[in-house]
Amino acid sequence: MNFINTSVRKMNNNAESFRISCKDNLTGNEATAIRKEISDCITKGYQTIYLDTKEVNNADLSGINEVIHSAYTLSNTISQFIVIYKSGSVVEKWVNSTGLDKFVQTAIIQAA
């Protein structure tokens, strides 16, 4: 598991956002760490939380379920949750097969 967490600001908006960059794996093994990061973000009052998965090479249903759980948890707060993934990636395959983008806000980065 490898996460890089960064506080970010959007242009024309003073509210702080938070980006959780998930590297290599998005599996059940990372679920507890993701849950903790989301909980910390709620406590700190971030209005927008990004889960950046564009560098994920391995994902499984447990990891995707944690993304869904995070979106549900944040739907009960003032926070917006956006999952970033790369076109043609393993995460995109899961998004397409589960319909994740129908109930979780997503942003697609084009593959280079």
Residue pairs with C-beta under 8 A, 6 or more apart in sequence:
1 24
1 25
1 29
1 30
1 33
2 22
2 23
2 24
2 25
3 20
3 21
3 22
3 23
3 30
3 33
3 37
4 21
4 23
5 18
5 19
5 20
5 21
5 37
6 18
6 19
6 21
7 16
7 17
7 18
7 19
7 46
8 16
8 17
8 18
8 19
8 50
9 15
9 16
9 17
10 17
10 48
15 46
15 47
15 48
16 46
16 47
17 46
17 47
17 48
17 49
17 50
18 41
18 44
18 46
18 48
18 49
18 50
19 49
19 50
19 52
20 34
20 37
20 38
20 41
20 49
20 50
20 51
20 52
21 52
21 55
22 30
22 34
22 51
22 52
22 53
22 55
22 56
23 55
23 56
24 55
24 56
24 57
24 58
25 56
25 57
25 58
25 59
25 63
26 53
26 56
26 58
26 59
26 60
26 63
26 64
26 66
26 67
26 91
27 58
27 59
27 60
27 62
27 63
28 60
28 62
28 63
28 66
30 63
30 66
31 62
31 63
31 65
31 66
34 51
34 66
34 67
34 70
35 66
35 69
35 70
38 49
38 70
38 73
38 74
41 49
41 79
42 73
42 74
42 77
42 79
45 78
46 79
47 78
47 79
47 80
48 79
48 80
48 81
48 82
49 74
49 79
49 80
49 81
49 82
50 82
50 83
50 84
50 107
51 67
51 70
51 81
51 82
51 83
51 84
52 84
53 59
53 83
53 84
53 85
53 86
53 89
53 91
54 84
54 85
54 86
54 89
54 91
54 109
55 86
56 85
56 89
56 90
56 91
57 90
58 90
59 90
59 91
59 94
61 94
64 94
64 98
64 100
67 83
67 100
67 104
68 100
68 103
68 104
70 81
71 81
71 83
71 103
71 104
71 105
74 80
74 81
75 81
80 105
81 104
81 105
82 105
82 106
82 107
83 91
83 95
83 100
83 104
83 105
83 106
83 107
84 106
84 107
84 108
84 109
85 91
85 92
85 95
85 106
85 107
85 108
85 109
86 92
86 108
86 109
86 110
86 111
87 108
87 109
87 110
87 111
88 111
89 111
92 108
94 100
95 101
95 106
100 106
